[in-house]
Amino acid sequence: MSGQTDMLEFIEWPSVECLNQQPAHSVENAIKQGYRDSDVFLESDTDEQLLIHIPFNTAVKLHSLVIKGAESKSHGPRRVKLFINKPSLGFADASDLPAVQEFELSEEDLEGKPLLLKFVKFQRVNVLTVFIEDNQGDEDTTRVQKIALFGQGGETMNVNEIKKVGEEDK
């Protein structure tokens, strides 16, 4: 199925931002996949909340995501809110504003099960904001082993291929 594309190549890596992350356990640990090592994960710092801004280098269409918890089940995310195209969203706004979609994750969901998105609402995503509100066991910190996004890349246009109106191939 061509719609099962992992969105890694479309992420604008220098602009990825995660608020309240521990420097030793940053967001890149969760988004850059392929880690099998249980010591490599994203962890919150001062409390259980994480706010992750994932910008893309072109508008994308998202249909699902995977949020895999770390080995300690009680530290895994529980309530997750998704926002689109709000790159300057802070914790207060994320708590108060209605999300495009919300999930109440079970421990089973955190084993790598794809979470289906309301595809019609995720058609032109330039920035995906993931707000992890709390965790499974009311722990002081939240841990995420992996975040994977699936969908389709937007159409990119090569400016060099644009011809002036009336110009014909010679």
Backbone torsions as a table, in degrees:
resi	resn	phi	psi	omega
1	MET	NA	122.4	-175.0
2	SER	-69.6	-18.3	-179.6
3	GLY	-78.1	-0.7	-176.4
4	GLN	-91.7	29.5	-176.4
5	THR	-74.8	131.8	173.3
6	ASP	-73.4	135.5	-171.8
7	MET	-89.0	10.4	-177.9
8	LEU	-51.9	-43.8	-175.8
9	GLU	-68.4	-16.6	-178.3
10	PHE	-95.3	-5.8	-178.3
11	ILE	-76.3	133.9	176.7
12	GLU	-85.9	83.3	-169.0
13	TRP	-54.6	-43.2	-178.1
14	PRO	-62.8	-20.0	-177.0
15	SER	-102.0	0.3	176.8
16	VAL	-65.5	135.1	-176.5
17	GLU	-138.1	141.1	175.2
18	CYS	-134.0	121.8	178.7
19	LEU	-90.8	139.0	178.6
20	ASN	72.0	35.7	176.6
21	GLN	-99.6	149.5	173.2
22	GLN	-76.1	133.0	-178.7
23	PRO	-55.3	-35.4	-179.0
24	ALA	-78.5	-14.0	-179.0
25	HIS	-133.0	71.9	-171.6
26	SER	-89.3	171.9	-175.3
27	VAL	-61.2	-31.0	179.2
28	GLU	-59.1	-31.3	178.1
29	ASN	-59.5	-34.1	-176.7
30	ALA	-88.7	-36.0	-174.0
31	ILE	-84.9	-39.7	177.5
32	LYS	-77.3	106.5	-167.5
33	GLN	-85.2	-180.0	178.5
34	GLY	100.3	-1.6	179.8
35	TYR	-75.2	130.0	175.4
36	ARG	-108.9	-14.9	-175.8
37	ASP	-74.4	123.2	-177.6
38	SER	-70.7	-11.8	177.8
39	ASP	-84.8	-4.6	-178.4
40	VAL	-106.8	109.5	-177.9
41	PHE	-160.8	169.3	173.5
42	LEU	-94.2	135.1	177.1
43	GLU	-136.8	139.5	177.0
44	SER	-70.9	164.8	-173.0
45	ASP	-106.4	-77.6	-171.3
46	THR	-84.1	-20.5	175.3
47	ASP	-153.8	-167.5	-173.1
48	GLU	-82.1	-8.8	-173.5
49	GLN	-86.2	145.5	174.6
50	LEU	-134.5	141.0	176.9
51	LEU	-128.5	112.1	-172.5
52	ILE	-114.6	123.7	176.1
53	HIS	-105.9	120.5	-179.7
54	ILE	-118.7	99.2	177.8
55	PRO	-84.8	152.0	179.0
56	PHE	-114.5	153.6	-179.3
57	ASN	-82.5	-1.9	173.8
58	THR	-156.5	158.1	176.9
59	ALA	-64.9	132.7	-178.2
60	VAL	-121.3	164.2	174.4
61	LYS	-113.3	123.4	-178.8
62	LEU	-107.8	139.7	176.7
63	HIS	-122.5	-17.2	177.8
64	SER	-161.8	162.8	173.6
65	LEU	-144.4	160.1	176.3
66	VAL	-121.8	130.5	172.3
67	ILE	-122.4	110.3	-177.8
68	LYS	-103.5	126.9	178.5
69	GLY	-75.1	160.6	175.9
70	ALA	-76.7	179.3	-174.1
71	GLU	-57.8	-38.4	178.4
72	SER	-76.7	105.2	-175.1
73	LYS	-59.0	-36.7	-175.6
74	SER	-68.5	-20.1	178.4
75	HIS	-87.4	-6.8	-177.7
76	GLY	-70.3	150.4	-179.5
77	PRO	-59.5	146.5	175.4
78	ARG	-115.5	-68.0	179.6
79	ARG	-95.1	124.4	-178.6
80	VAL	-128.1	130.9	177.7
81	LYS	-117.0	137.6	179.1
82	LEU	-113.5	135.7	177.4
83	PHE	-127.0	150.4	175.6
84	ILE	-121.8	143.3	173.7
85	ASN	56.6	40.6	174.6
86	LYS	-128.7	71.8	-172.0
87	PRO	-67.0	-18.5	-177.5
88	SER	-106.9	18.0	-179.6
89	LEU	-63.0	133.1	177.1
90	GLY	-107.8	179.1	-177.7
91	PHE	-60.7	-43.4	-178.5
92	ALA	-62.5	-45.0	178.5
93	ASP	-64.0	-42.5	-178.3
94	ALA	-62.8	-34.2	178.3
95	SER	-71.6	-37.4	-171.4
96	ASP	-92.5	-36.6	-174.6
97	LEU	-76.3	149.2	174.9
98	PRO	-70.6	136.1	179.9
99	ALA	-83.1	159.7	173.2
100	VAL	-67.7	-37.0	175.5
101	GLN	-155.2	144.7	178.7
102	GLU	-125.2	149.5	176.7
103	PHE	-130.2	141.0	168.0
104	GLU	-110.3	103.0	-171.6
105	LEU	-84.2	141.1	173.4
106	SER	-97.9	169.2	176.5
107	GLU	-61.5	-32.2	178.2
108	GLU	-65.1	-41.4	177.8
109	ASP	-59.0	-34.3	-175.2
110	LEU	-78.3	2.6	177.9
111	GLU	-89.1	5.5	177.3
112	GLY	109.5	13.1	179.5
113	LYS	-71.9	130.6	178.2
114	PRO	-64.8	134.7	176.5
115	LEU	-101.1	119.4	-176.5
116	LEU	-78.6	133.7	178.6
117	LEU	-94.7	156.8	173.1
118	LYS	-73.2	91.8	-169.1
119	PHE	-51.8	-38.6	-177.4
120	VAL	-63.9	-25.4	-179.4
121	LYS	-88.9	-11.1	-176.3
122	PHE	-116.7	45.2	-175.3
123	GLN	-85.6	-39.7	-176.4
124	ARG	-127.5	72.5	-175.4
125	VAL	-94.8	116.8	173.7
126	ASN	-96.4	-33.8	177.9
127	VAL	-140.0	127.4	172.9
128	LEU	-104.6	127.3	176.1
129	THR	-110.8	125.6	179.5
130	VAL	-110.2	116.6	178.7
131	PHE	-108.2	112.5	176.0
132	ILE	-94.7	109.7	-171.7
133	GLU	-81.5	-39.3	179.5
134	ASP	-158.6	-176.0	-177.3
135	ASN	-125.6	175.6	-173.1
136	GLN	-61.5	-37.3	-171.7
137	GLY	-116.3	21.8	-176.1
138	ASP	50.5	40.9	177.8
139	GLU	-77.4	165.3	179.5
140	ASP	-68.8	-30.9	-179.6
141	THR	-129.6	158.9	177.6
142	THR	-112.9	139.8	178.8
143	ARG	-122.9	137.3	178.4
144	VAL	-129.9	122.3	179.0
145	GLN	-78.1	-40.2	-172.6
146	LYS	-153.6	139.9	168.8
147	ILE	-126.7	120.5	179.1
148	ALA	-124.9	137.3	-179.5
149	LEU	-114.7	138.2	-179.5
150	PHE	-128.8	141.9	-179.7
151	GLY	170.9	-145.2	-178.5
152	GLN	-132.1	140.8	176.9
153	GLY	-73.7	152.7	177.3
154	GLY	-75.0	169.4	177.7
155	GLU	-78.9	126.0	174.3
156	THR	-102.4	148.4	-175.8
157	MET	-119.6	132.2	176.8
158	ASN	-87.8	111.8	-176.7
159	VAL	-61.2	-28.8	-179.8
160	ASN	-67.1	-18.5	-178.3
161	GLU	-89.4	-6.1	-179.6
162	ILE	-77.1	131.1	179.5
163	LYS	-108.8	150.3	177.2
164	LYS	-66.9	147.9	179.2
165	VAL	-59.5	130.4	179.0
166	GLY	91.8	-15.4	-179.4
167	GLU	-76.8	132.8	-178.1
168	GLU	-115.4	157.8	176.3
169	ASP	-67.5	135.9	-178.8
170	LYS	-112.1	NA	NA
